[in-house]
Amino acid sequence: MADRFPPLRPEDPRHVATYALRARLGSGGMGNVYLSFSPGGYPLAIKVVKRAFADDPEFRRRFRREIAAALRVQSYYTAPVRDAGPDDEIPWYATAYIAGPSLQVAVAEHGPLPVFSIYRLLAGAAEGIAAVHAVGLVHRDLKPGNVLLADDGPRVIDFGLAQADTYSRLTGTGVAIGTPAYMAPEQVRGKVSEATDVFALGHLALFAATGHNAFREGNTDALFYRLLNEPPDLEGCPGELRAIIANCLAKDPADRPSVGEVAAFADAAVRGRMTRPVDRAWLPQPLAESLRGYSASNAPLPESLAESATPVPRPDPATVEAAPLRSLLRPVIFLPAALFIVVGAVLGFVAGHTGDASTGAAASATSTIPPAHATSPAASPPGHSAAASSGSGGTAQDDGYARVYADYAFTMPGGNCSTAVNPSDVVLVGSQPFVDTKNDGNDGDMEINCAADPELTFSDTVAQVSGTPSAAGCLHAMSTAPMVGPASYRQLHPGSQFCLTTISSTTNKAWIMLVTLKSLNKVSDDLAWTATAWYREPPAS
């Protein structure tokens, strides 16, 4: 398998604005793409344009305008633009990193996709393109290399630079030569419209089904002649896809369906198939399994850390004197106390949180934090039993923490995130979880945030965990692998677990909460959970 994260080359920059670059993701006619991370750990794809374009005033003008429009694109099926530097010495922009191959790479490595996957591809790409059109943009270069395949559907990329990039590739006669094999007839004549992207959708579906484009490869002039005068080559295309593909590839833009019609047709085909895959397995298994290799967690370490990561030499046992038993026991005696002091010192600065009573009023502000996949799940440390967190109610002790409730079931209504904003939050501190749906500005310990990609945000220290950790296990996870960010709905699945901790502002008790996701309703966006909570009395003054 090819290296998904090639290292930086000597000529590559090491930083772009405030972002440290970690690896190369690709390159094109306009510039290079690099992997980076936000300060909180959110993975980003940063595209840096070539110097020749940076010195062109007209390119900069178009770049600035296109980025401003792209920042307004909101869709589940695009890679959203997160940041940009159109006025920097070398212009750049950053999008969310998508952990998956392009359609071009996927077909090259795994062969054509099955019909169901193509319908999902077509429906998602059409929805993404509709969002691009909604802000006044036309993609112009929708090709297999500009559609990424994530675990929950396709993502359209590079829509922000469509017009600027087109300008940069004009010939002396004013004809855009971009990617000839995937252009529409009107593009050859120097015109584009929303129907141009519909032509490209048909081309995407045909390539996904057959591994070849509609007018084959070859000399550009010959290719353009076939594009303008000959019917598309549908050899190898499954029969049930031929009609929609042929309609999208009509020579006359007026004869093509609209983007909305393509999306509706593909969605109906997905819903009507009897062999619909379970959950999010929309890709064939070998391709789906390959997505793990695209996780940003596989990226090279920053150069400064990589250089310092030298092995620590082991002492020669023959030269080490036996230590007295008392000195060996001292770290064991003081470790739990030291761990609690460190965690308590950090949490002591968290102010304005809710009291113990289940009133639903929580005053601490919710952080805007990066996704759960930035850290790996932390398991319970050796020696801590999970039994203390099971059962129901009572005052069972767990490393000095008293259990308040156990496996308490509750649901956070999502309110359908396409029409709602932050529909519910939950306060976990108290005799039982309290779900607040008033959207009154008070934030709980967890909150549904209806962004372009719905996410679950946390108010205080949190760690994603596995297994069934005890209170002490949660403390260990939060002290060794804290997660500082929202968990995207794309990363949540039944069984996802999170440990949270906070200090009550009214009683000064230290609280630890373990929540386990039981189900995620993909229509209403509701999240069903169970929760277990412990507290510890404040130290005597």
N, C-alpha and C positions, 0 to 999 in steps of 0.2 A: 504494500500500500504506500502511495506517495506520502511524503512528509506534508502534513496539513499546515504546519507552521514553520516555513523555511526561515532561517535566521536572517537578521539584518545583514546587508552587504556593507563593505567599507564605505561606499559612496552614499548610503542611506542616512538621512538625519536620525538623530537619537531622540529628539524631542520636537513636538509641534505644539506651539503655544505652551500650555501647562501640562500637556500629555506626554508621558514617556512611551516611546514605541517599543514593542516587544517582539514583533515578528512581521514578516511580509505575508500579505494575504493574496496579492495579485498585482497585475499591472495592465495598463491599456494605453490607448493612443493619447489620452489626456493626462495621465499621471499614474502614480503608484498608490496601492492601498495597504495600510498597515493595521496591525492589531494593537490596541491600547486599552487602558482601563480608566474609568473616572476615579477621582480620589477615594470614593467609597467602594470601588471594586466592580462597577458595572462595565461589562465588556463593550468595546466600541470598535468600529471599523472606520479608520480615518483615511480619507482620500486626499492626496496632496498633488496639486496640478504641476505640470512641467513649467520650467522657467520661461520658455518661449511664450506660453500663453499668459503668464503673469505680467509680461511686459506689454501686452496688447490691451489698450484702453477699452476697446469695444468688447473684448472677451470679459473683462472685469465688470463692465456695466451689465452684461447679460448674466454673468455669474451671480452678481449681487441680487438681481431681480428674481432669478430662478430659485435661489436659496430662500429668499423671503417668502416665496410662494410655497416651496417645499416644506417649510416649517409649519405650514397650516394643514398639511395633508394628515388626515386621521383615518387609519384603517388597520384592521387586524392583519391585513395581508400586504403590508409594505414594511420596509425597514425604516422607521421614523428618523428624521434628521434631528439630532440632539444638540449640535453645536456647530459653529462655522466661523471662519476668519476670512471673509471676502475681501477685506481691506489690508490684510497682512502682506508682508513683502512677497511671500509665496501663498496664494490663496489655498484654502483647505476647507473640508467639512467633515463632520463626524456623524455616523448613523449608528443605531443599535447593531451590535454584532449578531449575526444569525448563525447558529450552530448547525450548519448543513451544507451540502455541496450545491453547486449550480446545477440546473437541469442538464447543461452541456456535459459536465463532469459525471453526473449520475448515470446518464445514458451510455457514455463512453466506458464506464467501469462496470456497469451492471446490465446494460442492454435496455431495450424499450420497456416502457411501463405497461402494466395491465390496464384494461379499459376503466375499471373503477378509479384507479389512481389518476387517470387522465381527466376524468370528469371532476374529481376534486381539484386537480391542478387548474382546470379551466374555470371552475367556479371561483376559486380563491383569487387567481390572477385577474379575472374580470372584476371582482369586487375591489381589489387593490387599484386597478386602472380607473374604475369609476370614482374613487376618492381623489386620484390625481387630476382627473378632469374637473372635479367639483371646485378646485381652486384655480381653474383657468390654465392648467398645463396640459400638454400633449407629450406623451413619453418619447415618441419618435424612434426609439432604439430598443424596443421590447423584443429580446432575443433569448435563446436558451442560456446564455451566459449571464443574463440580467434577471434571472428568476432563481431564487434559492429554495431548497427543499428542507423545511424544518420539520420537527416531529409532529406538529399539529397543523401543517398546511404550507402552501408556498408563500414566498415573500418576493414582492417586486422591488428591485433596487435600481439605483441610478436615475430615478425620475427627476431628481433635483437639478441635474445638469443637462437635461435633454436639449434645451435650446442653446445653451452656451457651448456644449460639446458639438452640436451640429454646426454652429458657426465656425468652430475651430477646424472643421474638416471640409470646408468649401473648396471647390476647385476654382480655377480662374474664370470659368464660365458661370459660377454661382450655383452649381449643382452639388448637392450633398452626396458624398460617396460613402459615408459611415460604414455600415455593414451591408454590402450589396446583396448578399444572399438572403437577407431578411427584410428588405425594403418593400414597400407597397408601390404599385405603379405610379400613383400620384407623387410619391417622393422622388422618383426618377425625374419627374417633370418640375420638381422644385416646390411642390405644394404639400401641406399636411393638414389634417383635421382629426377629430376624435375617431373617425372611421379608419384612419391609418393604424391606430392601435388595435382595432378590431381585426384588421388583416393580420397583424402580428399575433393575436390570440389564436387564430386559425393555424398559423405557422408553428406556434408553440405546441399545439395539440398534435399536429402531424409529426413534428420532430420527436415528441415524447412517445408516439405510437410506433414509429418506424426507424428512427435514428438518422433520417435524412430530411433535408428541407424540400420545399415544394418545387424548386426550379434548379436543384442540384448545384454543383460548384463549377468553377471554371473561369475563363476570361470574363472580365467585367462587362465588356460590350456584348458578348454572347449571352451572358446571364441576364442583362437588361432586356435584350431582344426577347428571350423566352418569357421573362416576366411580363412584358407588355403585350405579347402576341400569342402565347401558347397557354393551354390549360395547365393547372398544377399537376405534378406527378404524385398520385395517391397510391402508388404501388406499395403493397404490404400493409395498408391502412385497414383496420377492422371495419366491417361493413356498417356497424351501428354508429361509427364516428364520421363516416364519409359525408353525410349531408351537412352537418354543422360546420365541418372543416371547409367544405366546398363553398358554403354560403359566406363564411368569413373571408375566403380568398377570392371573392368576386372582383373582377377588374374595376368595375364602376363602384365608387364608394357608396353611392345611393342604393345599390343592390345588397349591401351588407346589413346584417342585423345590428342593433345597437348594443352597446356594452351591457346594459341592463338585461336585454333579451338573452344574450349569451350566458350571463350569470344565472338567470332564472331557468334556462333550459338545462344547464349543467347541474344545478342544484336539484331540480326535479329528477334528473337521471340518477343522481346519487341516492336520493331518498327512496326511489322506486326499485332499487336493486335488491334482490332477495339475499344476496351473499355479502351484505355490508360488513366490513371488518369490525371487530370489537374495539370500542374506545377510540384511541387516536392512531391506530395502526393503519394509516392510509397508504403506506408504501409497502412494497413487497419486503419480506423479512430480511434478506441479505442487505438491501439498501437501508432499511430501517436500522439494522444493527450497526451499519457503518457510521451512523450519525454520532455515535459516542466518540469517534476519533476527532470530531470537529468541536468538541467541548473546549471552551476557552481555558479550562483548567489544565489542558495539555500544553499550553503555550510555554515557551522557554521562560526561565526566571529572568528578571531584570539583570542586566550585565553586572551591576554592582553587587547583587546578591550571589550571582553565579560564581563570580571571582572569589567571593569570601567563603563559599561553601566548601571548604577543604576539610577532609576527615580529621577528627581529633585523635591524636595518637593514644593508643592504649598503654597504660603503665605495665612494666614488667612485674608480674606477680612475685617473682623472686626478690625484688628489691623493695617491695611494699611491706612495711611493718604491720603486724596485726594491731588493729585499733581496739582500745578498751570497749567493753560491752556498753558502758554508759554513753560513750560518744556515738556509738551506732544507733542507740535508741533515741537520742535527742531529736534528730530530724523527724522521726516518726511521731514523737509526742507533740511537736509544735506545728507539724504540717497542716492539720485541719484548722487550727486557730489562725495560722498565717493566711491560709486561703480565704477564710471568712473575713479577716480584717481587710485584705486587699479588695475583695469583691464589695464589702460594705463601704469601703472608702470611696470606690467609684460610684456606687449607687447613692451614697449620701448626698451627692450634689444634685440628684434628680429632684426637683421641687414641684410643688403644686399638684401632686397626684391625688387620686381619690382616697377616701377613708375606707374603713372596713365594712361599713353598712352598705347593703346592696341598693343604693339610691340611684345608681346609673349616672351620677354626675362625676365626671373625671376631668380634672383641670390641666393635666400635663399635655403638652403639645406633641402631636404625632410627627415623627421624623420622616423626611423623604429619603428613603434609604435604598441601596442597590439590591439586586435580586438574590434569592436564596442560593442559587447555584454558584455564587462567588466563594462559598466555603463548603468543605466536605462535611458530611454528617459526623457528629462526634458521638462515640459510643460511651457507655458507662465505664468508669474506671474499674480495674480489677479489685475485687473484694467488696464491692457495693452490691447488695442484693436488690433485685427489682420488686421483691415481694412487698416491700413497705408501701408501694404506690398502688397496690391493688386493693380490692375490697370496696366498701362504701361507707362514707362518713367516719365518725369515731375520732379518737384522738391519738391514733397510732403515731409513735415517734420514729423519725427517720433522721439520724445524725443531729438530733436536737431540734428538728422541725416537727411540729404537730400537724397532722393531716386534717384539713377542714372539710373537704368533700372529695369524692373519688368517682371517676368515670361519669360525671354529670353531663347529660346530653343537652345540647342547645343548637339552635340554627341561626345563622346570621343572614337575614334576607338581602339578596343582591339587588332586588328591584329592577332587574333587567338593565344591565349597565349601559346598554345603548341609549337609554332614555333617562337615566338617573345619575346623580353624582353623590358619591360617598353615602350610600343608602343606610348603612347600619354600622354600629361598632359595639363592642362588648367589654364590660368591666368584669374582670376575673377576681378582683380583690373583694372579699366579702363571704357571706355564708353560702353563696352559690353564684354562678355567672349571671350577669344582668345584661340583657341585650337592649340597646337603645336604637330606635329607628326614627327618632325625631329630627335627626340631622340639625341639631341646635348649636353646633360649633364646639361642643364638649367632646373631647376625644377619649376613647377607652384604651384598654390595653392592646386590642387589635381592632382594625378598622378596614372595611372594604373601600378601596379607592378606585372609582370608575374612571380610569384614564383611557387612552386609546387601547391599551392593553390592561384590562383590570388587574389589580394587584391587592395583596393583603399587606398592610403596613402595621408596624409595631411601635409602641410608645417608648419602650425602654430596652434594656439589655435582653438579647434573644439569641438562641442558638438552634439550628436545625439538628435533630438527633434521630437515632434509630433505636430499635428495641423498645424496652419499657424502663427508662431510667428512673431511679429514685430521686429524692430531693438532692441528695449529695451528688448523684450522677448528673443532674441538671446543672448544679453549681460547677462541677468539673468541666462540663461542656461549655458553659458560658465564660469560664475563665481561660479556657485553652483555645476555643474556636468560636468566638462570638460572631454573630451574623449581623451586619449593620445595614440591613436593607429590606425593602419590600419583597415579598414572594409573588412573582408573577403567576397569574392563573395558569399560564402555560406550563409552569413548573410544579403546580400542585396536583396531587393525585391521592386517592384514598390510601390512608396509611401515613401520609406526611405528618411529621411530629415536630413540635417546637417547644422549647423550654423558655420561659420568660421569668424575669425577676424584677422586683421593685421594692421601694421602701414606702410604707404608708406615711403620708404627711400628717395624719392626725394621731396615730398611735406609735409611730416609729417602728412598727413591726416589719421584719424582713419577710417578703412573700416570694414564693417560688410557685410557678404554674406550669403544668404540662398539658398541652392541647394536642389532640389527634384528629385529623380530618377523616370523617367517615364517608362523605359523599360531596360531589360538586355537581350542581344542576347546571348544565350548559345552556339551558334556555332562560331560566330565571336568574342565573348566577348566584343562587343561594349556596351557602357553605354550611354543612352539618358537621358538628364537632362533638367530642367528649372532652372533659377537662378534669384534672386533678390538681388540688392546690394544697400547699403547706405554708405555715408561717412560723416565725421564731420570735420570741419576745426580745425586746431591745436589751442590751447589756445594762446591768444595774449601775446607776450613776454613783 
